[in-house]
């Protein structure tokens, strides 16, 4: 009887000890050797992911795991590097906190992206619509029937860029549309074409349906001021709606310190220029665990360009300032920074090259350093590529649209 009781007691102890070990393991406790002696300590979890997956994860220079695996680490700061053949490596300095999951989410870009053409007839003045899905441009190098205004819908061609997939929405029958200056309505439904009169005095302005051919373009020259006022009001209401959903403290920051350049596609981040030198107070207290704040800058320098992450209340500096010829107040600025569809990256067009940089300023990578025209760079809606205008330094031919394929 005593033997059976002792056996049952030992089994019970093993079960209790096993349960405690499983619970402790689940809460992040690990047994480490410190000075040759076992030591039980809490750990944090690094969740390493990559697109594409199957990359190698290096922790402080040591190959530790592959992506899409959770790695237990003792609390502290680590250099995490994610590597995959054929792609630029990704690296970040990350702080690990006990019992907290910290993410290393690497979006990898190819070292040898492909170049594909969209147009072949030569185009002028491409302009992206507010929805970031359609390009409008003019053609003036073909027969009179083919000259005019075209719209290329990138969202309708999500994977492959097809030559000849553009839709002609106006020709030169009513006016010289092929020489017009283009803009978009705020909702992206209309292309606005301004055409100089044949006598060189004044101009006509037409409102064109963006999704079909306009046999009888609507002349809005007489009502242009009303149209502009309505479009301005629509933009103000959109911005007001975005601001109204923010915390009161953040709305105060926007008013006192931010000159908004643009919102990220998912509206979770703000690209802005600091209007004053100031210290950015914390809006979310206590801070959210697991976010990356080692490179954060909350001391604002006037005119510097930052990204503010709304959900994390984190602020990162990207540029010391905008180019000298870029004046946001006057609205005559061709911005060197534009959001990538991931909302985690921005394209930086400068010094005759195109870089991509994370919204916290990390992992700056040059994607393209070949010739292209001015600042005509447009991200593809799904992030699989971006579009440039180029004639590859051959001034005898008009430039065409090309895509740089990243996925």
N, C-alpha and C positions, 0 to 999 in steps of 0.2 A: 504493500500500500504506500509506504514512504517513498519507494523508488518511483512509483507512478506519479505521486504528488511532486517529487523533485523534478521529474522529466517535464511535467506540465508547467511547473514554475519556470524552468529554463526556457521552454518554448515561448511562454508568455513574455519573458524578459527580452528574448530575441525579437519577438513581434513588436514590442514597445520600442526597443532600440532602433529597429528597422524603420518604423513609422517616423520616429523623431529624425532619423538621418534623411529620409525622403523629404520631410517637411523642410528641414534645414537646407537641403540641396536645392529644393524648389525656391527657397527665399534667397538663394545666392551664396550660401556658405560653402567654402571650399577648404580642403586641407592642404596647406603649403608647408614647405620645409624652410624654416628660418634658422640660420646658423646650425644646420644639421638636426634641428628639432622640429617635430610636427607642430603646426600652428593652425588653428581653425579661425578663419576670418570671413567677413562678409565680402561679397563681390558685386560688381555691376555687370550689366550685359551690353555688349556691343552687337547690334544687329546690322550685319554688313550685307548690303544689297548692291546689285549693279545691273545696268541695262547697256548691252546684253549681259546675261548672267554667265556663270562659269568662269569668273575672273578669280585671280589669286589675291589673298589678303595678307599684307605684311604689317606686323605690329612692331614698331621701333626697329625696322629692318629685318625682322625674322618672319619667314613664311609660316603663317599660323593656321590658315583655313582657306576655304573657298567661299565665294559670295553665296548669299541666301542661307547662311549658317549663323547661329548665335554663339558668341564667344564670351566666356566669363573672364573678367579681368578685375584685379584688385583696384580699389579707388585710386585715381591719379590721372596724370596727363600723358597721352600717348600720341605718337605720330602714326597715323593709319594710311597705308598706301595700297591702292587697288590697281592691279595690273592685268591686262589681257593682250595677247599678241594681236597686232594690227590696229591697236587703239592707243590714244594718248593715255598715260597713267593719270590716276586721280589721287590726290593727297590732301589730308587735312589734319590739323592738330586738334585732338578731341579730349575733353575731360570726362572721365568715368566716375560716376557717383554710385555708392552702394545702394543696392536694391532698386536701381533705376535703369530702364532700357534706353540706351542712346543709339541713334541711328547714324550709320554711314551709308548714305544713299548716293552711289556714284553713277552718273549719267556719262557714259564713255563715248568719245567721238573718234572716228577713224582717222588714221594717220595719212591715208591716201584716198580722200573722197573722190567720187566720180563727177565729171563735168558732162552735162547733157544740154542740148539746145531746146528752147521752146519755140522761138521764132526764127525765120531765115530770110525774111524780106527786108529787114531793117525797120526799127521803130523809134519813136521819140517820146520823151516826157512821160514815162510810166508813173502812175500814181495809185497807191493802195487805198482801198475803201475803208471806212471806219470799222467794219466787221473783220478786217484783216483776211478776207477770203478772196477778194477779186482785184484784179489789176486792170486799169483802163490806160490806154495809150493810143497814139495816132500813128498812121502809116501814110507816107507821102512819096513813096518811091515806086509805086506800081501803076497799073493802068488806072484811068480816071474812075472806073467802076469799083476797083478794090481800095482806092484811097479813102481815108476817113478815120473814124473812131472805132476801136475794138475793145472788148472786155474779155479777159481771160479769167475763168472761174477756177481757182486752185482747189476749192473744196469739192468740185465735181470731178477732179482728177487727183484723188488723194494719194495715190501710190506712184503713178507714172506721169511724167510731163509729156503730153502729146503735142507735136507740131501740128498746126492747123486746127487746134481745139478751141481757138478764140472765136468769139461771135462779133460780127460787125454790127454796130448799132446805129451808125450814121455814115453817109457818104458825102461827096462834095456837091450834090445836086442843088440843095437849098442855099448852102453857104460853104465856105472853104474850111470844112470841119477838120481836114487833115493838118491845118496850121493853127488849130485852136489851142487855147490854154485850158486845161482840165482841172476840175475839182469834183468832190463828191458831196451829195447831201448827207446829213448827219446819220440817217438810217441806212445808207448804202443802197437805196432803191433807185436813185437817179444819178446820172453823170451830168455835171454842169459844164458846158462848153462855151467859152468866150472867144468870139471871132472878130478880128478887126475888119472894118468895112473896106471894100475894095478901093474907096477913095482915100483911105487912110485917116478918116475922121470918125472918131468914136468907135464903138463896137457893139455887136449883138451878142446876147447871151441866151443860150438854149438849154432847156431842161429835157434830158433824154432818158427814156426807160432803159435801165441797165440790162434787162433780160431779154430784149427783143429789138428788132430793127425798127427805127423810127422813120417812117416814110414822110411824115409831116411833123418835123421837130417843133416843139412848143417854144415860141419866142417869149422869154420872160424879161426882156430888156426894160420894159416900162414898169414892171412890178419887182425889179431886182432888189430894191431896198427893203421891200416887205418880205421877200423870200429870205434875204440875209438875216433880217431881224428874227424871223421865225426859227431859222436854223440856229442862231445864237441862243435864243431862248430855250430851244430843245436841249442844247448842250449844257446850259446852266442848270436846267431841271435834272438832267442825268447826273451831273456832278453833285447837286444838292441831295439827290436821292442816295447816292453813295455815302455822302458825309453823314446823313441823318441816321444811318445804321451803326455809326461808330460811338464809342464811349464818349461821354461829355469831356473828359480830360483830353482825349485824343483830338476832338474837334477844336479844342482850345489850342493845342499844339499846331494843328494845321493852319489856324488863323494867324498865330503869332510868329511861327518860325518856318513854315513850309511854303515854297512856291512849287506847286505840283507840276511835274513834267508829264507823267503818265501813270496810270494804274496798271498793275499786272493783269494778264488775261483773266485770271480767276478772282481778281479784285481783293486778294489777300495781302498785297504789297503795294507800296507807293514809291515811285521814283521821283525824287524832289531835289530842288536846290534850296539850300539854307538861306533865308532872307536876313538872318541876324547871327551873330556869334552868341552862343548860349549853351547851357547844360540841359540836356534832355532828361526830364524827370521820369521815373518809372511810372507806368500806367497800370501794369499788372503786378500786384503784390500778394503773396510772395511770387518769385519768379517760377516759371514753368520748369519742372525738372527735365533734364535730358536735352535741352536746346543748346545750340552751339553759340557761345557768347565770348569765346577767347579772343576773337578778332573784332568784337563790337566796339563802336565808338559813339559815346553819348555826349561828347563835347563837340558842339557844332562850330564849324568855321564858316563864316559868311561867304556865300557864293559857291561853296563846295557842293558836290552832288552825292546824295546818299540814297540808300534803299531802306525803307522802314517796313518791317514785317509786323502786320497788324495783329495776327493771332499770337505771336510770340513776344510782342513788345520788344523787338530787337532792332538795332539800328547799325547800318554798315556803310562805310565810306567807299565810294567808287572812284571819284575824280576830284581833283583839287578845284576844278572849275570847268565851265563850258568854254568852247573856243571863243576868241575875241569877237568874231563876227556873228556870234549867236546871242540874240537878245530875246529872252522869253517874254518880256513885257511888251515889246513891239510886235511880237508874233512873227518875226522874220527869221526864225532860227531853223536850220536844218540840223536836227538833233543827231549827235554821234552815237547815242545809246537807244536801242529799241528792244522791247521785250521779245523773248523767244516763247513759243507756245507752251513750253513746260511750266511757265511762271516761276521757274527756279533759276533761269539763265537770262542774260541779256547779250545781244550782239553789240560789239563796240567797233565802229567804223572809224579808223584813224590811220594816218601815215601810210595811206595806200595799202592797207591790209584790213582784214576782217577777223576780229577776235571774238571768242565767246567766253563769258565770265559768269560765275555763279552770283546769285543775288547778294551773297555776303562778301563778295569781292575775291573769293578764292578760285583756284584752278583756272586761271586765265590761259587760254589756248588759242593759238593762231590757226584758223581753219582755212584761210585763203589769203595768199600774198601775191596773186597775179594781178594783171591789169583789169580795171573796171572803171566805169564812167561815174565820176563824182561820188555821190552818196546814195546811188540807187541800189539799195539792198533791201530785200523783202523776205521775211521768214515764211516758209510753207505752213499752212494751218495746223498740220499734225506734227510738225517738228522734224519731219523726215529729210528735209533739205532746206535750202534757201535760194533765192533768186537774185541774180546780178544782171546789170546791163553792161555789155562789153563789146568792143570791136578789136580787142587784142592789139592795140596800138597801130592799127591799120586805118589811117585817117581817110583813105579813099573809099571806104565802105561805111554805111550807117551801122550803128550798134544794134545788137540783138539781145534778147533775153536768154539767159542760161541758168540752169539749176546746178547747185553744188550738192550732190547726193550724200547724205549722212547716214541713212538707214536703208 
